Amino acid sequence: MKKTEPPIIVTQAFSVSKEALWLAITEQDQMVQWFFENIPAFEPRVGFETQFVVENEGRIFPHQWKIIEVHPQRRISYSWRYEGYEGDSIVTFELVSILSGTQLTLTHEVMESFSADVPEFSRASCEGGWNFFIKEKLKAFIQVKVSGNS
C-alpha cells in the first residue's frame, strides 16, 4: 500500500447495538475470536500499545498497534505498523446507529508507504484481508453471539 493511494474503506451493517459491536472490536477476549487469535492484550485508551506476531507463508510480521483516538461506542483509531518493515498506517473503526442496528465503517489509511516487494502489503491483499475480517469473520462472530444470547 502506498501513501498516494486512497484509503481502504469497508462498511458492514450488524443487527446489534453500538454497545455490543463496540465490545466486539475493543475487548481482547472477543477480538481474539474473530480478528487475530494471538492479540495478547487490548485496551481502548489513547496511548495503549500492543504487539503480536503473525506468520504467513514463512514470513514473520510483528504487528505493532498504538491507540491514538478513542470515542467510546463511536470511534477508535490506532497506528498499525510492522516491526522491521517500512510503512505506517492508521486503522479506524467507526460505529453509527442505523435502523436495523449498527453500521461499522473501517478505514485503513497509509501514512508512510509500505514496501512494494512484500505481497501482503499490496492494496489487493489489504482489501481482501479487511473484507475477510469485517464481512466474514466479524459478521459470523456477531451472528453466533446474537443467536447465543437470544
VMD Tcl script that draws the C-alpha trace (Angstrom):
set ca {
  {0.00 0.00 0.00}
  {1.20 3.42 -0.95}
  {0.63 6.77 0.71}
  {-0.59 8.09 -2.67}
  {-3.45 5.56 -2.83}
  {-6.89 6.31 -1.38}
  {-7.71 4.68 1.96}
  {-9.30 1.25 2.04}
  {-12.87 1.56 3.30}
  {-15.02 -1.41 4.28}
  {-18.59 -0.92 5.52}
  {-20.84 -3.54 7.07}
  {-24.17 -3.39 8.89}
  {-24.71 -5.51 12.01}
  {-28.00 -6.26 13.73}
  {-26.66 -5.41 17.19}
  {-26.41 -2.28 19.32}
  {-23.43 0.06 19.16}
  {-22.57 -1.10 22.67}
  {-22.38 -4.76 21.64}
  {-20.39 -4.03 18.48}
  {-18.03 -1.74 20.42}
  {-17.25 -4.58 22.82}
  {-16.58 -6.95 19.90}
  {-13.97 -4.59 18.45}
  {-12.36 -3.42 21.71}
  {-12.41 -6.30 24.22}
  {-9.43 -8.61 23.83}
  {-11.39 -11.75 24.74}
  {-13.83 -11.03 21.90}
  {-11.24 -9.73 19.40}
  {-9.27 -12.99 19.53}
  {-12.37 -14.87 18.40}
  {-12.73 -13.02 15.09}
  {-9.60 -10.91 14.47}
  {-6.15 -12.21 15.47}
  {-6.19 -15.09 17.93}
  {-2.86 -14.09 19.49}
  {-3.61 -10.48 20.47}
  {-2.03 -10.55 23.96}
  {-3.85 -7.51 25.34}
  {-6.03 -4.64 24.16}
  {-7.39 -1.59 25.94}
  {-9.46 1.09 24.22}
  {-7.50 4.01 25.68}
  {-5.23 6.54 24.00}
  {-1.58 5.57 24.34}
  {-2.17 1.84 24.85}
  {0.24 -0.30 22.80}
  {0.27 -3.98 21.95}
  {2.42 -6.25 19.81}
  {1.99 -9.74 18.39}
  {3.41 -11.83 15.56}
  {1.55 -13.17 12.54}
  {3.24 -15.66 10.22}
  {2.25 -16.12 6.58}
  {3.99 -18.44 4.12}
  {7.15 -18.44 6.22}
  {7.28 -14.66 6.60}
  {7.03 -13.10 10.05}
  {5.00 -9.92 10.56}
  {5.47 -8.38 14.04}
  {2.32 -6.24 14.37}
  {2.64 -3.05 16.41}
  {-0.51 -1.15 17.34}
  {-0.83 2.09 19.32}
  {-4.21 3.61 20.18}
  {-4.34 7.24 19.04}
  {-8.05 8.13 19.33}
  {-10.98 6.78 21.34}
  {-14.59 7.97 21.44}
  {-16.38 5.13 23.26}
  {-19.07 3.35 21.23}
  {-18.38 5.66 18.28}
  {-14.79 5.56 17.04}
  {-11.38 4.06 17.75}
  {-8.19 4.61 15.75}
  {-4.78 3.05 16.05}
  {-1.49 3.22 14.26}
  {-0.66 -0.04 12.55}
  {2.87 -0.91 11.57}
  {5.15 -3.93 11.36}
  {8.49 -4.02 13.17}
  {11.32 -4.40 10.68}
  {9.28 -3.27 7.67}
  {8.76 0.11 6.01}
  {5.31 1.63 6.32}
  {2.87 3.08 8.78}
  {-0.88 3.40 8.68}
  {-3.93 4.33 10.72}
  {-6.87 1.99 11.11}
  {-10.17 3.49 12.25}
  {-13.34 1.67 13.27}
  {-16.37 3.97 13.26}
  {-19.82 2.96 14.55}
  {-23.11 4.62 13.58}
  {-26.59 3.61 14.71}
  {-28.90 2.61 11.86}
  {-32.50 1.40 11.84}
  {-31.52 -2.28 11.84}
  {-28.66 -1.97 14.35}
  {-25.18 -0.55 13.83}
  {-23.08 0.21 10.79}
  {-19.33 -0.26 11.05}
  {-17.03 1.61 8.71}
  {-13.40 0.57 8.73}
  {-10.89 2.95 7.17}
  {-7.25 1.96 6.62}
  {-5.18 4.98 5.64}
  {-1.49 4.78 4.75}
  {0.66 7.48 6.34}
  {4.01 6.11 5.13}
  {4.18 3.72 2.14}
  {4.71 0.02 2.78}
  {7.35 -1.97 0.95}
  {6.16 -2.83 -2.57}
  {8.11 -6.11 -2.64}
  {6.06 -7.75 0.15}
  {2.91 -9.37 -1.33}
  {0.93 -8.98 1.91}
  {1.37 -5.20 1.67}
  {-0.29 -4.88 -1.74}
  {-3.56 -2.98 -1.91}
  {-5.39 -6.09 -3.18}
  {-4.10 -8.15 -0.25}
  {-5.09 -5.50 2.29}
  {-8.56 -5.03 0.77}
  {-9.07 -8.79 0.76}
  {-7.92 -9.06 4.36}
  {-10.20 -6.31 5.63}
  {-13.21 -7.67 3.72}
  {-12.48 -11.10 5.21}
  {-12.16 -9.79 8.77}
  {-15.17 -7.44 8.71}
  {-17.64 -9.00 6.27}
  {-16.92 -12.64 7.12}
  {-15.19 -13.17 10.48}
  {-16.74 -10.32 12.49}
  {-20.14 -10.83 10.86}
  {-20.10 -14.56 11.72}
  {-18.89 -13.82 15.27}
  {-21.70 -11.32 15.84}
  {-24.31 -13.71 14.39}
  {-23.21 -16.51 16.72}
  {-23.12 -14.12 19.67}
  {-26.61 -12.80 18.92}
  {-28.11 -16.25 18.43}
  {-26.36 -17.44 21.62}
  {-27.78 -14.54 23.64}
  {-31.33 -14.74 22.30}
}
mol new
graphics top color blue
foreach p $ca { graphics top sphere $p radius 0.5 }
foreach p [lrange $ca 0 end-1] q [lrange $ca 1 end] { graphics top cylinder $p $q radius 0.2 }
display resetview
